[in-house]
Amino acid sequence: MTVSEKYAKNLEGITYLEWIKLKTIVDELFNLKKRELENDIQLSDANEITEAIHRQFG
């Protein structure tokens, strides 16, 4: 059984309202994790930054 088949089987019989609740919870968890990770993203290589500027603006 593939992963997609496993998820499809587990969602069988779910109502629309249950789906919306589940989707809202999963979306919020992903958003929380994304915000955690966004706090640590940094530009650290001046050469990469310079090259990106030149690619964009010439």
Residue pairs with C-beta under 8 A, 6 or more apart in sequence:
1 9
11 19
14 22
43 49
